[in-house]
Amino acid sequence: MQDQERLTRRAQASPAESAAGGARLAPDSMLALQTEKLQTRARIMTVAEQLATNRAEQMSLAAKLSQAKSRGDELRSQLSVLEERRDSLEALEVAAIRLLGTRNRQEAVAILIEILAALIGSEEVAIYEVDQSKRILKLAASFGVTSPESVPLGGGLAGRVAATGREYIAEEPACQIVE
């Protein structure tokens, strides 16, 4: 019976008494435990606040990293465009030097057709001259394609392009263009 009374008293004991093994603590000890408990809660709150701050900073840094990656992709794309422009300018410089060294019209046209084929990346190029008096286009030179010697101004693809005065670059080879 005494054992049961002791167990009942222990169950009803305060947390401070339970921590001390069932014995009553002095008021100073109780105050010390409560102070320690409050300090521990304050530390937990401080750590929780720091954790929240760290999480917010982590999210901010992740967003900045994503922006930096996007900017890097954009800059790489711009660099690629600039490199292509540089290559085109270098090709034009070489073309200008070659053209300056020509002695006759036929040689200049042959060089021009090579340059145009290289610049536009085509395997088929034809250059026509407009003869306004006859209202026709006369073939000056061609590369990689068999072209008619003359085309009526406004007739056929080349004639229509010449009549409008605007450039035309085919997406498909000439043999696949249906008029």
Sine and cosine of phi, psi and omega as CSV:
sin_phi,cos_phi,sin_psi,cos_psi,sin_omega,cos_omega
0.00,0.00,-0.60,0.80,0.02,-1.00
-0.91,0.42,-0.58,0.82,0.03,-1.00
-0.89,0.45,-0.63,0.78,-0.01,-1.00
-0.93,0.36,-0.60,0.80,0.04,-1.00
-0.90,0.44,-0.67,0.75,0.03,-1.00
-0.89,0.46,-0.67,0.74,0.02,-1.00
-0.90,0.43,-0.64,0.77,0.01,-1.00
-0.91,0.42,-0.70,0.72,0.03,-1.00
-0.89,0.46,-0.63,0.78,0.01,-1.00
-0.91,0.42,-0.65,0.76,0.00,-1.00
-0.90,0.43,-0.52,0.85,-0.02,-1.00
-1.00,0.00,-0.08,1.00,-0.05,-1.00
-0.93,0.35,0.44,-0.90,0.04,-1.00
-0.95,0.32,0.29,-0.96,0.02,-1.00
-0.85,0.53,-0.59,0.81,0.01,-1.00
-0.91,0.41,-0.63,0.78,0.02,-1.00
-0.93,0.37,-0.62,0.78,0.00,-1.00
-0.90,0.44,-0.66,0.75,0.00,-1.00
-0.90,0.43,-0.49,0.87,-0.02,-1.00
-1.00,-0.02,0.23,0.97,0.05,-1.00
0.98,0.18,0.43,0.90,0.06,-1.00
0.99,-0.10,-0.22,0.98,0.01,-1.00
-1.00,0.10,0.51,-0.86,0.03,-1.00
-0.97,0.25,0.68,-0.73,0.04,-1.00
-1.00,-0.05,0.43,-0.90,0.04,-1.00
-0.94,0.34,0.44,-0.90,0.00,-1.00
-0.83,0.56,-0.58,0.82,0.03,-1.00
-0.90,0.43,-0.64,0.77,0.01,-1.00
-0.92,0.38,-0.63,0.78,0.04,-1.00
-0.89,0.46,-0.69,0.72,0.00,-1.00
-0.89,0.45,-0.65,0.76,0.01,-1.00
-0.90,0.44,-0.67,0.74,0.02,-1.00
-0.91,0.42,-0.67,0.74,0.01,-1.00
-0.92,0.40,-0.62,0.78,0.05,-1.00
-0.90,0.44,-0.69,0.72,0.02,-1.00
-0.90,0.44,-0.63,0.78,0.02,-1.00
-0.89,0.45,-0.70,0.71,0.01,-1.00
-0.91,0.42,-0.65,0.76,0.02,-1.00
-0.91,0.42,-0.63,0.77,0.03,-1.00
-0.90,0.44,-0.68,0.73,0.04,-1.00
-0.89,0.47,-0.65,0.76,0.03,-1.00
-0.89,0.45,-0.66,0.75,0.03,-1.00
-0.91,0.42,-0.65,0.76,0.03,-1.00
-0.88,0.47,-0.68,0.73,0.03,-1.00
-0.89,0.45,-0.67,0.74,0.01,-1.00
-0.89,0.45,-0.70,0.71,0.02,-1.00
-0.90,0.43,-0.65,0.76,0.02,-1.00
-0.89,0.45,-0.67,0.75,0.04,-1.00
-0.90,0.43,-0.67,0.74,0.02,-1.00
-0.90,0.43,-0.64,0.77,0.04,-1.00
-0.88,0.47,-0.70,0.71,0.03,-1.00
-0.89,0.46,-0.67,0.74,0.04,-1.00
-0.89,0.46,-0.69,0.72,0.01,-1.00
-0.89,0.45,-0.64,0.77,0.03,-1.00
-0.91,0.42,-0.67,0.74,0.03,-1.00
-0.89,0.45,-0.67,0.74,0.02,-1.00
-0.91,0.42,-0.64,0.77,0.03,-1.00
-0.88,0.47,-0.69,0.73,0.02,-1.00
-0.91,0.42,-0.65,0.76,0.03,-1.00
-0.90,0.44,-0.69,0.73,0.02,-1.00
-0.91,0.40,-0.60,0.80,0.04,-1.00
-0.90,0.44,-0.65,0.76,0.03,-1.00
-0.91,0.41,-0.66,0.75,0.03,-1.00
-0.90,0.43,-0.63,0.78,0.03,-1.00
-0.90,0.44,-0.67,0.74,0.04,-1.00
-0.88,0.47,-0.68,0.74,0.04,-1.00
-0.90,0.44,-0.65,0.76,0.00,-1.00
-0.91,0.42,-0.64,0.77,0.04,-1.00
-0.90,0.44,-0.68,0.73,0.03,-1.00
-0.89,0.46,-0.68,0.73,0.01,-1.00
-0.90,0.43,-0.62,0.78,0.05,-1.00
-0.88,0.47,-0.68,0.73,0.04,-1.00
-0.89,0.46,-0.67,0.74,0.02,-1.00
-0.89,0.46,-0.70,0.72,0.00,-1.00
-0.92,0.40,-0.61,0.79,0.05,-1.00
-0.89,0.45,-0.64,0.77,0.03,-1.00
-0.90,0.43,-0.70,0.71,0.02,-1.00
-0.90,0.44,-0.63,0.78,0.03,-1.00
-0.88,0.47,-0.67,0.74,0.02,-1.00
-0.87,0.49,-0.69,0.73,0.03,-1.00
-0.89,0.45,-0.69,0.72,0.01,-1.00
-0.90,0.44,-0.62,0.78,0.04,-1.00
-0.90,0.43,-0.64,0.77,0.05,-1.00
-0.89,0.45,-0.68,0.73,0.03,-1.00
-0.89,0.46,-0.68,0.73,0.03,-1.00
-0.86,0.50,-0.71,0.70,0.02,-1.00
-0.88,0.48,-0.66,0.75,0.03,-1.00
-0.90,0.44,-0.67,0.74,0.01,-1.00
-0.91,0.41,-0.62,0.78,0.05,-1.00
-0.90,0.44,-0.66,0.75,0.02,-1.00
-0.91,0.42,-0.63,0.78,0.04,-1.00
-0.92,0.40,-0.60,0.80,0.04,-1.00
-0.89,0.45,-0.71,0.70,0.04,-1.00
-0.88,0.47,-0.68,0.74,0.02,-1.00
-0.88,0.48,-0.70,0.72,0.00,-1.00
-0.88,0.47,-0.68,0.74,0.02,-1.00
-0.89,0.45,-0.69,0.73,0.02,-1.00
-0.90,0.43,-0.68,0.73,-0.03,-1.00
-0.92,0.39,-0.57,0.82,0.02,-1.00
-0.91,0.42,-0.44,0.90,-0.02,-1.00
-1.00,0.04,0.00,1.00,-0.03,-1.00
-0.98,0.20,0.46,-0.89,-0.04,-1.00
-0.94,-0.34,-0.37,0.93,-0.03,-1.00
-0.63,-0.78,0.20,-0.98,-0.08,-1.00
-0.90,0.44,-0.70,0.71,-0.04,-1.00
-0.87,0.49,-0.68,0.73,0.04,-1.00
-0.91,0.42,-0.66,0.76,0.02,-1.00
-0.89,0.45,-0.67,0.74,0.01,-1.00
-0.91,0.41,-0.65,0.76,0.02,-1.00
-0.89,0.45,-0.69,0.72,0.04,-1.00
-0.91,0.42,-0.67,0.75,0.00,-1.00
-0.87,0.50,-0.67,0.74,-0.01,-1.00
-0.92,0.40,-0.62,0.78,0.07,-1.00
-0.88,0.47,-0.70,0.72,-0.02,-1.00
-0.89,0.45,-0.73,0.69,0.00,-1.00
-0.88,0.48,-0.68,0.73,0.02,-1.00
-0.87,0.50,-0.67,0.74,0.00,-1.00
-0.94,0.35,-0.66,0.75,-0.05,-1.00
-0.92,0.40,-0.67,0.74,-0.04,-1.00
-1.00,-0.04,-0.07,1.00,0.06,-1.00
0.93,0.36,0.63,0.78,-0.03,-1.00
-0.92,-0.38,0.48,-0.88,0.09,-1.00
-0.99,-0.13,-0.07,1.00,-0.03,-1.00
-0.73,-0.68,0.88,-0.48,0.02,-1.00
-0.62,-0.78,0.66,-0.75,0.10,-0.99
-0.71,-0.70,0.67,-0.74,0.04,-1.00
-0.89,-0.45,0.82,-0.58,0.05,-1.00
-0.90,-0.43,0.48,-0.87,0.10,-0.99
-0.93,-0.36,0.61,-0.79,0.01,-1.00
-1.00,0.09,0.77,-0.64,0.12,-0.99
-0.93,-0.37,1.00,-0.08,-0.09,-1.00
-0.89,0.46,-0.58,0.81,-0.05,-1.00
-0.90,0.43,-0.58,0.81,0.00,-1.00
-0.99,-0.16,-0.11,0.99,-0.03,-1.00
0.83,0.55,0.71,0.71,0.03,-1.00
-0.71,-0.71,0.24,-0.97,0.17,-0.99
-0.96,-0.27,0.75,-0.66,0.05,-1.00
-0.95,-0.31,0.72,-0.69,0.00,-1.00
-0.92,0.40,0.84,-0.54,0.05,-1.00
-1.00,-0.06,-0.66,0.75,0.02,-1.00
-0.20,-0.98,0.39,-0.92,0.06,-1.00
-0.57,-0.82,0.34,-0.94,-0.03,-1.00
-0.62,-0.79,0.85,-0.52,0.10,-1.00
0.96,0.28,0.13,0.99,-0.03,-1.00
-0.53,-0.85,0.57,-0.82,0.09,-1.00
-1.00,-0.03,0.87,-0.50,-0.07,-1.00
-0.86,-0.51,0.51,-0.86,0.05,-1.00
-0.91,0.41,0.50,-0.87,-0.01,-1.00
-0.91,0.42,-0.51,0.86,0.04,-1.00
-0.54,-0.84,0.45,-0.89,0.00,-1.00
-0.67,-0.74,0.72,-0.69,0.03,-1.00
-0.89,0.45,0.67,-0.74,0.03,-1.00
-0.88,0.47,0.86,-0.51,-0.04,-1.00
1.00,-0.10,-0.20,0.98,-0.01,-1.00
-0.98,-0.21,0.59,-0.81,-0.01,-1.00
0.92,0.40,0.09,-1.00,-0.04,-1.00
-0.89,0.46,-0.78,0.63,-0.02,-1.00
-0.89,0.46,-0.65,0.76,0.01,-1.00
-0.90,0.43,-0.63,0.77,0.03,-1.00
-0.93,0.38,-0.65,0.76,0.02,-1.00
-0.88,0.47,-0.70,0.71,0.01,-1.00
-0.90,0.44,-0.62,0.79,-0.01,-1.00
-0.92,0.40,-0.57,0.82,0.00,-1.00
-0.99,0.16,-0.45,0.89,-0.02,-1.00
0.98,0.20,0.18,0.98,0.01,-1.00
-0.94,-0.33,0.47,-0.89,-0.01,-1.00
-0.94,0.34,0.39,-0.92,0.07,-1.00
-0.58,-0.82,0.82,-0.57,0.07,-1.00
-0.85,-0.53,0.89,-0.47,-0.06,-1.00
-0.94,0.34,0.66,-0.75,0.08,-1.00
-0.98,0.20,-0.42,0.91,-0.04,-1.00
-0.85,-0.53,0.36,-0.93,0.09,-1.00
-0.85,0.53,0.46,-0.89,-0.07,-1.00
-0.83,0.56,-0.55,0.84,-0.03,-1.00
-0.93,0.37,-0.27,0.96,-0.01,-1.00
-0.98,-0.21,-0.08,1.00,0.00,-1.00
-0.99,0.14,0.84,-0.55,0.00,-1.00
-0.97,-0.26,0.78,-0.63,0.00,-1.00
-0.99,-0.12,0.00,0.00,0.00,0.00
